[in-house]
Amino acid sequence: MPRLPVISGAEMVRILEKKGYIQVRTKGSHVRMYPPHFLENAQKVTVPLHGELKRGTMLSIMKDAGLASEDIV
């Protein structure tokens, strides 16, 4: 697994939008995103709009969204 770059929450939102995720709501500094054809039990993703995402937070978002490390770099 290649080393992941440090990215911001806004960059993660752009990556997810390229994969078809849709911004549903923003509450405070967090964005809730749904997959393109979301169903009732589809995996929702919450992205904090921080300057830098911590590694664990980024890995959790990637797991929930089904992203590979190649999608980030």
Residue, then its C-alpha position, 0 to 999 in steps of 0.5 A: m500500500p503506497r503512503l497516503p498524502v496528507i489532504s484536507g477535508a475539502e480535497m476528500v469531498r472533491i475526490l468523493e464527488k468525482k466518484g459520484y457521491i452527492q453532498v446531502r447536508t452540511k452541519g457545522s464543519h462536517v459534510r454528509m455525502y451519499p453514494p450516487h444511487f443511494l438506497e435506505n441502507a447505503q453507506k453514508v460518509t461524513v467528511p470533516l472539513h478540517g485543514e488536514l485529515k488525520r490518517g485514521t479518519m482518512l482511512s475510515i472514510m476510504k473504507d466506508a466509501g470503498l476507495a483505494s489508495e490509488d483513488i487518493v494519489 
